[in-house]
Amino acid sequence: MKANPKLKADPKADAAPAGGGGKKKLIIIVVAAVLALSGIGGGAAWFFLHGKADEEAPAKTKHKQAKSGPPVFVPIEPFTVNLQPENGADQYLQLAFTLQVSGLEEVELIKNNMPKVRSRLLLLLSGKHASEINTPEGKKQLSAEIIAQVKEPFEDHGAPQDVTDVLFTSFIIQ
């Protein structure tokens, strides 16, 4: 029998491709995997960064809503302090006032820290001269200074208190 030339096996066709094709496929798969993981990581980073901003927004809105409600007041027990002497005469200040704050959370915070509040205010008031606080302008200035003292955070790196006004209920200098 004669061999059919058409059925004759081609030695080049039966041989496996010489190295390059398999490596190209592997490189393409690795690059695709790296790109996919980068995309997932970038998407996760974006989600978490924007997710945190969205979570903080309601807290800010909540705080602003508290400000828009009716005012809340914190009465402060009366103070009696020695003022700085003028012309050799001792003078005293008896003072009672109420703080206006933004909400009930501020009331609780101030009440829970009342010893700190009173200490700060005693130091402030005892450094004053009667002539400084005897005029309406002096009282307004004192009011601003009281607000500044009470707004100072009670804890290191804490948030300041939201005190909006000081309302004097008694103001006697002797």
MDAnalysis code that builds the backbone (N, CA, C; Angstrom):
import MDAnalysis as mda
import numpy as np

u = mda.Universe.empty(522, n_residues=174, atom_resindex=np.repeat(np.arange(174), 3), trajectory=True)
u.add_TopologyAttr("name", ["N", "CA", "C"] * 174)
u.add_TopologyAttr("resid", np.arange(1, 175))
u.add_TopologyAttr("resname", ["MET", "LYS", "ALA", "ASN", "PRO", "LYS", "LEU", "LYS", "ALA", "ASP", "PRO", "LYS", "ALA", "ASP", "ALA", "ALA", "PRO", "ALA", "GLY", "GLY", "GLY", "GLY", "LYS", "LYS", "LYS", "LEU", "ILE", "ILE", "ILE", "VAL", "VAL", "ALA", "ALA", "VAL", "LEU", "ALA", "LEU", "SER", "GLY", "ILE", "GLY", "GLY", "GLY", "ALA", "ALA", "TRP", "PHE", "PHE", "LEU", "HIS", "GLY", "LYS", "ALA", "ASP", "GLU", "GLU", "ALA", "PRO", "ALA", "LYS", "THR", "LYS", "HIS", "LYS", "GLN", "ALA", "LYS", "SER", "GLY", "PRO", "PRO", "VAL", "PHE", "VAL", "PRO", "ILE", "GLU", "PRO", "PHE", "THR", "VAL", "ASN", "LEU", "GLN", "PRO", "GLU", "ASN", "GLY", "ALA", "ASP", "GLN", "TYR", "LEU", "GLN", "LEU", "ALA", "PHE", "THR", "LEU", "GLN", "VAL", "SER", "GLY", "LEU", "GLU", "GLU", "VAL", "GLU", "LEU", "ILE", "LYS", "ASN", "ASN", "MET", "PRO", "LYS", "VAL", "ARG", "SER", "ARG", "LEU", "LEU", "LEU", "LEU", "LEU", "SER", "GLY", "LYS", "HIS", "ALA", "SER", "GLU", "ILE", "ASN", "THR", "PRO", "GLU", "GLY", "LYS", "LYS", "GLN", "LEU", "SER", "ALA", "GLU", "ILE", "ILE", "ALA", "GLN", "VAL", "LYS", "GLU", "PRO", "PHE", "GLU", "ASP", "HIS", "GLY", "ALA", "PRO", "GLN", "ASP", "VAL", "THR", "ASP", "VAL", "LEU", "PHE", "THR", "SER", "PHE", "ILE", "ILE", "GLN"])
u.atoms.positions = np.array([
    [0.796, -1.148, 0.000],
    [0.000, 0.000, 0.000],
    [0.858, 1.237, 0.000],
    [0.248, 2.141, -0.676],
    [0.937, 3.412, -0.783],
    [0.409, 4.349, 0.281],
    [1.243, 5.133, 0.776],
    [0.838, 6.117, 1.776],
    [0.206, 7.295, 1.085],
    [-0.881, 7.711, 1.615],
    [-1.594, 8.846, 1.073],
    [-0.846, 10.111, 1.464],
    [-0.403, 10.887, 0.475],
    [0.370, 12.066, 0.805],
    [-0.447, 13.078, 1.606],
    [-1.742, 13.088, 1.469],
    [-2.560, 14.042, 2.208],
    [-2.635, 13.676, 3.684],
    [-2.553, 12.436, 4.040],
    [-2.651, 12.010, 5.424],
    [-1.309, 12.025, 6.117],
    [-0.329, 12.343, 5.403],
    [1.010, 12.365, 5.946],
    [1.067, 13.401, 7.053],
    [1.586, 13.051, 8.197],
    [1.658, 13.948, 9.358],
    [2.740, 14.978, 9.152],
    [2.378, 16.235, 9.473],
    [3.341, 17.336, 9.391],
    [4.015, 17.448, 10.746],
    [5.314, 17.223, 10.792],
    [5.982, 17.262, 12.090],
    [5.885, 18.638, 12.753],
    [5.810, 19.746, 12.033],
    [5.717, 21.077, 12.628],
    [4.332, 21.304, 13.229],
    [3.274, 20.755, 12.655],
    [1.923, 20.944, 13.131],
    [1.704, 20.204, 14.442],
    [2.317, 19.067, 14.640],
    [2.122, 18.283, 15.849],
    [2.919, 18.831, 17.031],
    [3.949, 19.550, 16.773],
    [4.791, 20.044, 17.855],
    [4.091, 21.188, 18.583],
    [4.295, 21.301, 19.887],
    [3.722, 22.368, 20.693],
    [4.399, 23.676, 20.341],
    [3.691, 24.779, 20.459],
    [4.303, 26.063, 20.143],
    [5.520, 26.285, 21.026],
    [6.472, 26.948, 20.484],
    [7.750, 27.114, 21.165],
    [7.676, 28.243, 22.184],
    [7.305, 27.987, 23.418],
    [7.423, 28.836, 24.600],
    [6.660, 30.144, 24.635],
    [6.648, 31.008, 23.677],
    [6.143, 32.368, 23.736],
    [4.652, 32.476, 23.977],
    [3.803, 31.654, 23.432],
    [2.347, 31.774, 23.547],
    [1.858, 31.574, 24.963],
    [2.374, 30.630, 25.709],
    [1.958, 30.351, 27.075],
    [2.353, 31.476, 28.019],
    [3.519, 32.069, 27.806],
    [3.975, 33.161, 28.663],
    [3.127, 34.412, 28.433],
    [2.717, 34.660, 27.203],
    [1.882, 35.826, 26.910],
    [0.544, 35.713, 27.627],
    [-0.045, 34.537, 27.621],
    [-1.317, 34.329, 28.291],
    [-1.181, 34.567, 29.798],
    [-0.093, 34.083, 30.363],
    [0.151, 34.239, 31.790],
    [0.315, 35.726, 32.143],
    [1.055, 36.454, 31.329],
    [1.263, 37.889, 31.568],
    [-0.068, 38.633, 31.479],
    [-0.894, 38.322, 30.516],
    [-2.198, 38.976, 30.349],
    [-3.083, 38.694, 31.557],
    [-3.071, 37.488, 32.051],
    [-3.885, 37.126, 33.214],
    [-3.400, 37.880, 34.452],
    [-2.089, 37.945, 34.659],
    [-1.535, 38.646, 35.818],
    [-1.868, 40.132, 35.744],
    [-1.693, 40.756, 34.573],
    [-2.000, 42.180, 34.416],
    [-3.487, 42.432, 34.659],
    [-4.350, 41.582, 34.151],
    [-5.790, 41.736, 34.359],
    [-6.136, 41.613, 35.841],
    [-5.503, 40.670, 36.528],
    [-5.756, 40.494, 37.961],
    [-5.298, 41.725, 38.752],
    [-4.114, 42.260, 38.410],
    [-3.605, 43.450, 39.098],
    [-4.536, 44.635, 38.864],
    [-5.002, 44.824, 37.643],
    [-5.926, 45.923, 37.353],
    [-7.248, 45.755, 38.093],
    [-7.741, 44.529, 38.154],
    [-8.997, 44.277, 38.859],
    [-8.847, 44.582, 40.352],
    [-7.757, 44.126, 40.946],
    [-7.535, 44.382, 42.372],
    [-7.337, 45.873, 42.643],
    [-6.643, 46.572, 41.741],
    [-6.463, 48.015, 41.898],
    [-7.808, 48.732, 41.839],
    [-8.645, 48.326, 40.924],
    [-9.976, 48.922, 40.807],
    [-10.812, 48.673, 42.044],
    [-10.749, 47.465, 42.569],
    [-11.505, 47.143, 43.782],
    [-10.976, 47.959, 44.962],
    [-9.650, 48.040, 45.085],
    [-9.051, 48.815, 46.185],
    [-9.401, 50.292, 46.083],
    [-9.322, 50.850, 44.890],
    [-9.672, 52.257, 44.698],
    [-11.139, 52.515, 44.998],
    [-11.997, 51.598, 44.557],
    [-13.428, 51.739, 44.839],
    [-13.719, 51.662, 46.328],
    [-13.040, 50.741, 47.011],
    [-13.242, 50.612, 48.452],
    [-12.761, 51.874, 49.169],
    [-11.622, 52.417, 48.762],
    [-11.103, 53.642, 49.379],
    [-12.082, 54.797, 49.173],
    [-12.587, 54.936, 47.973],
    [-13.546, 56.002, 47.679],
    [-14.802, 55.836, 48.537],
    [-15.304, 54.604, 48.632],
    [-16.512, 54.337, 49.410],
    [-16.315, 54.705, 50.879],
    [-15.180, 54.272, 51.456],
    [-14.949, 54.542, 52.866],
    [-14.711, 56.020, 53.134],
    [-14.005, 56.704, 52.247],
    [-13.760, 58.128, 52.453],
    [-15.053, 58.926, 52.331],
    [-15.845, 58.618, 51.331],
    [-17.105, 59.339, 51.155],
    [-18.145, 58.863, 52.143],
    [-18.086, 57.634, 52.546],
    [-19.010, 57.106, 53.546],
    [-18.832, 57.813, 54.870],
    [-17.592, 58.083, 55.295],
    [-17.321, 58.778, 56.547],
    [-17.824, 60.216, 56.468],
    [-17.659, 60.866, 55.353],
    [-18.151, 62.237, 55.207],
    [-19.673, 62.256, 55.336],
    [-20.333, 61.249, 54.767],
    [-21.781, 61.179, 54.855],
    [-22.232, 60.900, 56.278],
    [-21.453, 60.125, 57.041],
    [-21.804, 59.845, 58.422],
    [-21.626, 61.073, 59.291],
    [-20.628, 61.917, 58.993],
    [-20.396, 63.119, 59.782],
    [-21.445, 64.176, 59.500],
    [-21.993, 64.190, 58.320],
    [-22.966, 65.206, 57.949],
    [-24.199, 65.189, 58.852],
    [-24.794, 64.014, 59.171],
    [-25.950, 64.049, 60.066],
    [-25.606, 64.592, 61.447],
    [-24.405, 64.325, 61.936],
    [-24.017, 64.852, 63.247],
    [-23.965, 66.374, 63.204],
    [-23.419, 66.942, 62.134],
    [-23.373, 68.389, 62.003],
    [-24.779, 68.947, 61.870],
    [-25.630, 68.276, 61.120],
    [-27.001, 68.718, 60.944],
    [-27.736, 68.670, 62.276],
    [-27.502, 67.621, 63.042],
    [-28.146, 67.481, 64.332],
    [-27.751, 68.645, 65.238],
    [-26.461, 69.003, 65.221],
    [-25.988, 70.104, 66.060],
    [-26.619, 71.420, 65.592],
    [-26.751, 71.610, 64.292],
    [-27.364, 72.833, 63.783],
    [-28.851, 72.870, 64.117],
    [-29.518, 71.704, 64.113],
    [-30.925, 71.679, 64.461],
    [-31.121, 72.075, 65.914],
    [-30.186, 71.672, 66.760],
    [-30.291, 72.043, 68.167],
    [-30.201, 73.557, 68.318],
    [-29.386, 74.218, 67.497],
    [-29.240, 75.662, 67.572],
    [-30.506, 76.374, 67.118],
    [-31.254, 75.773, 66.199],
    [-32.402, 76.461, 65.638],
    [-33.621, 76.397, 66.549],
    [-33.600, 75.571, 67.580],
    [-34.726, 75.455, 68.497],
    [-34.769, 76.618, 69.470],
    [-35.672, 76.536, 70.432],
    [-35.750, 77.605, 71.425],
    [-34.497, 77.620, 72.286],
    [-34.135, 78.776, 72.810],
    [-32.918, 78.852, 73.635],
    [-33.104, 78.070, 74.934],
    [-31.985, 77.597, 75.436],
    [-31.979, 76.860, 76.691],
    [-31.062, 77.622, 77.640],
    [-31.436, 77.685, 78.899],
    [-30.706, 78.495, 79.862],
    [-30.133, 77.650, 80.986],
    [-28.966, 78.082, 81.479],
    [-28.315, 77.445, 82.618],
    [-28.095, 78.515, 83.678],
    [-28.858, 78.478, 84.773],
    [-28.631, 79.465, 85.827],
    [-27.340, 79.147, 86.580],
    [-26.578, 80.169, 86.881],
    [-25.329, 80.030, 87.634],
    [-25.567, 80.628, 89.024],
    [-25.198, 79.896, 90.056],
    [-25.374, 80.387, 91.418],
    [-24.588, 81.687, 91.605],
    [-25.064, 82.575, 92.480],
    [-24.401, 83.875, 92.663],
    [-22.941, 83.741, 93.109],
    [-22.148, 84.704, 92.665],
    [-20.738, 84.825, 93.034],
    [-20.587, 86.042, 93.932],
    [-19.693, 85.934, 94.879],
    [-19.238, 87.115, 95.621],
    [-17.722, 87.059, 95.569],
    [-17.130, 88.097, 94.994],
    [-15.671, 88.117, 94.827],
    [-15.098, 89.449, 95.266],
    [-13.871, 89.391, 95.739],
    [-13.107, 90.607, 96.005],
    [-12.607, 91.124, 94.668],
    [-12.866, 92.384, 94.406],
    [-12.326, 93.016, 93.210],
    [-10.931, 93.547, 93.522],
    [-10.192, 93.893, 92.502],
    [-8.876, 94.492, 92.696],
    [-9.073, 95.857, 93.373],
    [-8.282, 96.137, 94.409],
    [-8.480, 97.401, 95.138],
    [-8.150, 98.622, 94.272],
    [-8.944, 99.668, 94.459],
    [-8.704, 100.957, 93.807],
    [-8.671, 102.026, 94.888],
    [-7.680, 102.879, 94.859],
    [-7.531, 103.956, 95.846],
    [-7.483, 103.407, 97.276],
    [-6.946, 102.222, 97.435],
    [-6.785, 101.631, 98.760],
    [-8.052, 101.077, 99.375],
    [-9.177, 101.140, 98.677],
    [-10.442, 100.663, 99.234],
    [-10.762, 99.275, 98.676],
    [-11.173, 98.385, 99.577],
    [-11.612, 97.058, 99.138],
    [-13.022, 97.158, 98.574],
    [-13.238, 96.462, 97.483],
    [-14.563, 96.433, 96.879],
    [-14.915, 94.991, 96.550],
    [-16.225, 94.734, 96.551],
    [-16.729, 93.391, 96.313],
    [-17.722, 93.428, 95.159],
    [-17.797, 92.319, 94.481],
    [-18.796, 92.154, 93.418],
    [-19.661, 90.963, 93.777],
    [-20.973, 91.216, 93.822],
    [-21.918, 90.114, 93.963],
    [-22.631, 90.021, 92.623],
    [-22.527, 88.853, 92.008],
    [-22.986, 88.693, 90.633],
    [-23.763, 87.396, 90.497],
    [-24.916, 87.495, 89.846],
    [-25.685, 86.307, 89.479],
    [-26.044, 86.457, 88.004],
    [-25.986, 85.362, 87.278],
    [-26.300, 85.425, 85.852],
    [-26.762, 84.064, 85.355],
    [-27.250, 84.056, 84.133],
    [-27.714, 82.849, 83.464],
    [-27.018, 82.765, 82.121],
    [-26.589, 81.565, 81.765],
    [-25.967, 81.336, 80.456],
    [-27.031, 80.858, 79.473],
    [-26.975, 81.365, 78.266],
    [-27.829, 80.855, 77.196],
    [-26.989, 79.919, 76.352],
    [-27.491, 78.682, 76.143],
    [-26.769, 77.663, 75.378],
    [-27.669, 77.122, 74.280],
    [-27.081, 76.295, 73.413],
    [-27.816, 75.840, 72.232],
    [-28.756, 74.670, 72.472],
    [-28.530, 73.874, 73.509],
    [-29.388, 72.709, 73.698],
    [-29.180, 72.048, 75.050],
    [-29.960, 71.005, 75.276],
    [-29.919, 70.299, 76.550],
    [-28.592, 69.582, 76.776],
    [-27.937, 69.170, 75.697],
    [-26.627, 68.522, 75.840],
    [-25.624, 69.490, 76.460],
    [-25.679, 70.756, 76.048],
    [-24.786, 71.772, 76.598],
    [-25.104, 72.025, 78.072],
    [-26.395, 72.007, 78.423],
    [-26.794, 72.211, 79.816],
    [-26.158, 71.136, 80.684],
    [-26.292, 69.881, 80.270],
    [-25.735, 68.772, 81.046],
    [-24.213, 68.865, 81.139],
    [-23.584, 69.212, 80.031],
    [-22.127, 69.324, 80.017],
    [-21.655, 70.410, 80.989],
    [-22.310, 71.550, 80.982],
    [-21.927, 72.645, 81.871],
    [-22.225, 72.281, 83.325],
    [-23.391, 71.696, 83.588],
    [-23.722, 71.304, 84.960],
    [-22.739, 70.256, 85.491],
    [-22.359, 69.306, 84.655],
    [-21.412, 68.268, 85.084],
    [-20.018, 68.820, 85.338],
    [-19.706, 69.963, 84.751],
    [-18.387, 70.594, 84.915],
    [-18.472, 71.915, 85.672],
    [-19.490, 72.065, 86.496],
    [-19.709, 73.326, 87.209],
    [-18.517, 73.743, 88.077],
    [-17.806, 72.841, 88.750],
    [-16.627, 73.312, 89.500],
    [-15.591, 73.998, 88.609],
    [-15.382, 73.473, 87.400],
    [-14.444, 74.115, 86.472],
    [-14.974, 75.474, 86.032],
    [-16.275, 75.544, 85.748],
    [-16.885, 76.804, 85.318],
    [-16.714, 77.855, 86.408],
    [-17.068, 77.515, 87.644],
    [-16.982, 78.481, 88.746],
    [-15.544, 78.903, 89.002],
    [-14.608, 77.971, 88.928],
    [-13.199, 78.317, 89.136],
    [-12.714, 79.294, 88.077],
    [-13.021, 79.020, 86.817],
    [-12.613, 79.921, 85.735],
    [-13.191, 81.321, 85.943],
    [-14.476, 81.360, 86.325],
    [-15.139, 82.654, 86.469],
    [-14.646, 83.408, 87.703],
    [-14.359, 82.704, 88.793],
    [-13.795, 83.367, 89.972],
    [-12.442, 83.993, 89.650],
    [-11.617, 83.271, 88.896],
    [-10.319, 83.829, 88.501],
    [-10.497, 85.062, 87.616],
    [-11.434, 84.986, 86.699],
    [-11.698, 86.126, 85.807],
    [-12.198, 87.329, 86.604],
    [-13.208, 87.114, 87.439],
    [-13.844, 88.222, 88.150],
    [-12.929, 88.845, 89.193],
    [-12.137, 88.045, 89.869],
    [-11.283, 88.596, 90.929],
    [-10.137, 89.436, 90.376],
    [-9.912, 89.376, 89.078],
    [-8.874, 90.199, 88.459],
    [-9.389, 91.538, 87.957],
    [-10.657, 91.834, 88.182],
    [-11.274, 93.069, 87.661],
    [-11.246, 94.191, 88.696],
    [-11.230, 95.418, 88.186],
    [-11.401, 96.625, 88.994],
    [-12.864, 97.049, 88.860],
    [-13.405, 97.656, 89.881],
    [-14.803, 98.095, 89.846],
    [-15.037, 99.067, 88.690],
    [-14.074, 99.942, 88.426],
    [-14.241, 100.928, 87.356],
    [-14.319, 100.273, 85.970],
    [-13.749, 99.080, 85.814],
    [-13.796, 98.382, 84.520],
    [-15.186, 97.846, 84.204],
    [-15.907, 97.437, 85.228],
    [-17.174, 96.725, 84.999],
    [-18.398, 97.519, 85.451],
    [-18.202, 98.754, 85.864],
    [-19.293, 99.579, 86.394],
    [-20.155, 100.181, 85.289],
    [-19.655, 100.329, 84.087],
    [-20.394, 100.956, 82.987],
    [-21.101, 99.891, 82.141],
    [-22.096, 100.316, 81.351],
    [-22.743, 99.342, 80.454],
    [-21.746, 98.695, 79.480],
    [-20.793, 99.475, 78.971],
    [-19.782, 98.908, 78.067],
    [-18.914, 97.885, 78.805],
    [-18.580, 98.200, 80.061],
    [-17.792, 97.273, 80.874],
    [-18.538, 95.969, 81.126],
    [-19.838, 96.060, 81.336],
    [-20.656, 94.854, 81.543],
    [-20.721, 94.017, 80.265],
    [-20.839, 94.691, 79.121],
    [-20.835, 93.961, 77.843],
    [-19.503, 93.259, 77.625],
    [-18.414, 93.950, 77.943],
    [-17.084, 93.354, 77.814],
    [-16.945, 92.157, 78.758],
    [-17.430, 92.317, 79.993],
    [-17.383, 91.219, 80.963],
    [-18.209, 90.032, 80.460],
    [-19.356, 90.317, 79.872],
    [-20.192, 89.260, 79.310],
    [-19.433, 88.469, 78.240],
    [-18.732, 89.169, 77.353],
    [-17.948, 88.505, 76.300],
    [-16.823, 87.661, 76.909],
    [-16.204, 88.175, 77.970],
    [-15.127, 87.425, 78.624],
    [-15.656, 86.177, 79.330],
    [-16.842, 86.282, 79.926],
    [-17.462, 85.117, 80.574],
    [-17.775, 84.052, 79.526],
    [-18.346, 84.473, 78.400],
    [-18.641, 83.520, 77.318],
    [-17.362, 82.819, 76.876],
    [-16.294, 83.577, 76.687],
    [-15.025, 82.991, 76.248],
    [-14.503, 81.973, 77.265],
    [-14.632, 82.264, 78.552],
    [-14.147, 81.346, 79.585],
    [-14.964, 80.062, 79.621],
    [-16.281, 80.185, 79.497],
    [-17.137, 78.992, 79.572],
    [-17.041, 78.158, 78.291],
    [-16.772, 78.818, 77.162],
    [-16.639, 78.086, 75.897],
    [-15.382, 77.222, 75.844],
    [-14.358, 77.564, 76.613],
    [-13.117, 76.780, 76.593],
    [-13.439, 75.324, 76.872],
    [-12.896, 74.387, 76.084],
    [-13.197, 72.959, 76.303],
    [-12.829, 72.514, 77.718],
    [-13.636, 71.622, 78.265],
    [-13.385, 71.103, 79.604],
    [-12.315, 70.016, 79.596],
    [-12.085, 69.403, 78.436],
    [-11.074, 68.353, 78.299],
    [-10.040, 68.803, 77.274],
    [-8.822, 68.272, 77.401],
    [-7.789, 68.569, 76.406],
    [-8.269, 68.102, 75.034],
    [-8.124, 68.926, 74.050],
    [-8.498, 68.637, 72.664],
    [-9.997, 68.360, 72.528],
    [-10.791, 68.840, 73.480],
    [-12.236, 68.644, 73.411],
    [-12.887, 69.740, 72.588],
    [-14.167, 69.563, 72.354],
    [-14.925, 70.557, 71.597],
    [-15.356, 71.683, 72.533],
    [-15.393, 72.910, 72.036],
    [-15.842, 74.020, 72.882],
    [-17.347, 73.931, 73.142],
    [-17.763, 74.486, 74.266],
    [-19.185, 74.532, 74.575],
    [-19.839, 75.611, 73.711],
    [-21.113, 75.430, 73.435],
    [-21.833, 76.391, 72.598],
    [-22.645, 77.324, 73.505],
    [-21.978, 78.357, 73.992],
    [-22.608, 79.359, 74.852],
    [-22.827, 80.593, 73.987],
    [-24.066, 81.092, 73.966],
    [-24.371, 82.201, 73.063],
    [-24.583, 83.537, 73.768],
    [-24.908, 83.521, 75.075],
    [-25.164, 84.795, 75.742],
    [-25.022, 84.649, 77.252],
    [-24.777, 85.769, 77.900],
    [-24.774, 85.866, 79.356],
    [-25.840, 86.882, 79.729],
    [-26.746, 86.481, 80.595],
    [-27.834, 87.353, 81.027],
    [-27.660, 87.626, 82.518],
    [-27.268, 88.848, 82.867],
    [-27.057, 89.199, 84.269],
    [-28.398, 89.313, 84.961],
    [-28.517, 88.678, 86.133],
    [-29.746, 88.773, 86.927],
    [-29.524, 89.564, 88.201],
    [-28.271, 89.720, 88.597],
    [-27.916, 90.555, 89.752],
    [-26.479, 91.014, 89.558],
    [-26.254, 92.319, 89.823],
    [-24.907, 92.875, 89.615],
    [-24.709, 93.990, 90.629],
    [-24.057, 93.660, 91.742],
    [-23.897, 94.622, 92.834],
    [-22.422, 94.791, 93.142],
    [-21.975, 96.042, 93.131],
    [-20.593, 96.364, 93.525],
    [-20.680, 97.178, 94.818],
    [-19.928, 96.751, 95.845],
    [-19.882, 97.474, 97.118],
    [-18.458, 97.865, 97.426],
])
